[in-house]
Amino acid sequence: MSELKTLATVWLDGCSGCHMSLLDMDERLIELSSQFQLVYSPLVDRKTFPDRVDVTLVEGAVASEEDLKKIRKIREHTQILVSLGDCALTGNVSAMRNTCGPQAVFLRVYQENADLHRQVPTVGVPALLDRVRPVHEVVPVDVYVPGCPPSADTIYQVLSETLAGHIPTLGGVAHFG
Amino acid sequence: MSAEPNIRTLCIDGVYISARSDQTILEAAREHNVAIPTLCHLDGLSEVGACRLCLVEVKGARRLLPACVTQVAEGMEVTTHSPKIDRYRTMILELFFAERNHVCSVCVANGACELQSLALTLGMTHVEIPYQYPQLPVDASHPRFTVDHNRCVLCTRCVRVCSEIEGANTWGVMGRGGQSLVITDLKEPWGASETCTSCGKCVQVCPTGAIFEKTRAGSKVRKHPEFLPYLRIMREGEQA
C-alpha cells in the first residue's frame, strides 16, 4: 500500500465557517480519511508547519503580519495549495475594512465601543496589515474554491481530486457568496 | 409595410440563420438559442452597450463588437465563443468585481444577482486585477428603497427604466469613468426627490444588490424585471 498523503488546513483571517463546512462532509470524512493523514490544522495539536505537505487548504484572507509569515512558509512547504472560500479568494468580509483602513477599525472597536480600558492592544497580538489581501495576491495558489462557505459537496470534490494529485477547476461549479 | 425584402442571412458559430434587417446580433442569436452573456441589456429597455460582456467576433472587423448594438448584415460571419472572447469576458467581469466593493456573502441580492451568476457561468473563480476598495456612499433616505453604490456596476438599467418606462427621469449618471455614480435628480438624497414616483421599477431591473427594497435583515431579495417586455407590448398596442 502506498504511503498516505499529508493534508494540512490553516485558518487565517476568516470565521472558521469553511472548516465547519469541511466537517459537514460527515461520513464522507471517514471514507477520505483512509487516504490522508491530517498533519497540521486548527483541529489537531501540532504547532509547527511540517516540511512537506501534499495538500493544504487555506481558509481566510491575509490580514496580519502573522498571516503573511504563515502563508509564505506554508506555500514553501506545500505541493498543492487550495484557496478555500471567499475570504481566501476575494478578502470577503475580512477585507471590508480596506475602504477605511485599520486605524478607523481600532478607533471604533477599542475606543468608541469600549466601556473599560480604552486602548488598542499591542502585546501578544500580531500587527494588522494596512490592507487585507486575498491569498493569491501574496503567494501563488493552485486551486480556487469559491463560496461562503463552499459546500461540503464542493470540498469533498476538491479533496478527492487533490489527494489523487489532480488540480480541479471549480469554474462553473461553485459560486461566490 | 415596405415590400422590400428585409431579411438578412448570416452565420453564427457556423450555423446559417435568417434575421430581420433591424435586428441586432444579440436578438438574432437569442432567437436561435445561441447564448451570449449580457449584463446591461434587458428585454424591454433600449440598448447602451455599456457592459461589453456581449462582445463577439465578426469576420472582417478589426476589433470585437458588442452584439447588443451591432445590427445584422447580409453574409455576416459571427463567432460568439472562442478562447479569446472568453478571456475578454472574464477580464471584464474581473474589472467589475475589482472596481467596487462586491461582498456576495453579506449582500441582499446573494443568490439572485446577475453579476454573481455571471461569475459562475463564465467560470471566474478569482480576480487577478487588484481590488480598488473605493469609499462609496449608501443612500437610505427613501422610505422604501436603498441605493448602495458599492454594488453598482453602472449598467444604467435604472436610468433607462425611469426614463423610458416610468417617464419620471429621476435617475441619471454623474462623473466619468470609475468616479461615475448613478444619482437621483441633481444628486439630491433619494428620499428628497420630487420627481421619483416610488414606482420601484429601478429596484426590479437592477441586476445586483445596488438598488433594493428595504426589508428585514437576512431576508432574500428577488427581482422581477420580466414585466417590462409585456408592459412595452401592451402600450404599443394601445397606441396602434
HADDOCK unambig.tbl for C-alpha pairs under 7 A between the chains (distance, minus, plus):
assign (segid A and resid 89 and name CA) (segid B and resid 126 and name CA) 5.94 0.50 0.50
assign (segid A and resid 90 and name CA) (segid B and resid 126 and name CA) 6.82 0.50 0.50
assign (segid A and resid 92 and name CA) (segid B and resid 103 and name CA) 5.60 0.50 0.50
assign (segid A and resid 93 and name CA) (segid B and resid 103 and name CA) 6.77 0.50 0.50
assign (segid A and resid 98 and name CA) (segid B and resid 133 and name CA) 6.18 0.50 0.50
assign (segid A and resid 99 and name CA) (segid B and resid 133 and name CA) 5.19 0.50 0.50
assign (segid A and resid 99 and name CA) (segid B and resid 134 and name CA) 5.98 0.50 0.50
assign (segid A and resid 99 and name CA) (segid B and resid 135 and name CA) 5.47 0.50 0.50
assign (segid A and resid 144 and name CA) (segid B and resid 125 and name CA) 6.16 0.50 0.50
assign (segid A and resid 146 and name CA) (segid B and resid 125 and name CA) 6.20 0.50 0.50
assign (segid A and resid 148 and name CA) (segid B and resid 105 and name CA) 5.99 0.50 0.50
assign (segid A and resid 170 and name CA) (segid B and resid 125 and name CA) 6.91 0.50 0.50
assign (segid A and resid 171 and name CA) (segid B and resid 120 and name CA) 6.35 0.50 0.50
assign (segid A and resid 171 and name CA) (segid B and resid 123 and name CA) 3.64 0.50 0.50
assign (segid A and resid 171 and name CA) (segid B and resid 124 and name CA) 5.85 0.50 0.50
assign (segid A and resid 171 and name CA) (segid B and resid 125 and name CA) 5.69 0.50 0.50
assign (segid A and resid 172 and name CA) (segid B and resid 120 and name CA) 4.77 0.50 0.50
assign (segid A and resid 172 and name CA) (segid B and resid 121 and name CA) 5.10 0.50 0.50
assign (segid A and resid 172 and name CA) (segid B and resid 122 and name CA) 6.64 0.50 0.50
assign (segid A and resid 172 and name CA) (segid B and resid 123 and name CA) 4.68 0.50 0.50
assign (segid A and resid 173 and name CA) (segid B and resid 120 and name CA) 6.92 0.50 0.50
assign (segid A and resid 174 and name CA) (segid B and resid 120 and name CA) 6.72 0.50 0.50
assign (segid A and resid 175 and name CA) (segid B and resid 120 and name CA) 5.33 0.50 0.50
assign (segid A and resid 176 and name CA) (segid B and resid 104 and name CA) 6.17 0.50 0.50
assign (segid A and resid 176 and name CA) (segid B and resid 116 and name CA) 6.68 0.50 0.50
assign (segid A and resid 177 and name CA) (segid B and resid 104 and name CA) 4.51 0.50 0.50
assign (segid A and resid 177 and name CA) (segid B and resid 105 and name CA) 4.00 0.50 0.50
assign (segid A and resid 177 and name CA) (segid B and resid 110 and name CA) 6.39 0.50 0.50
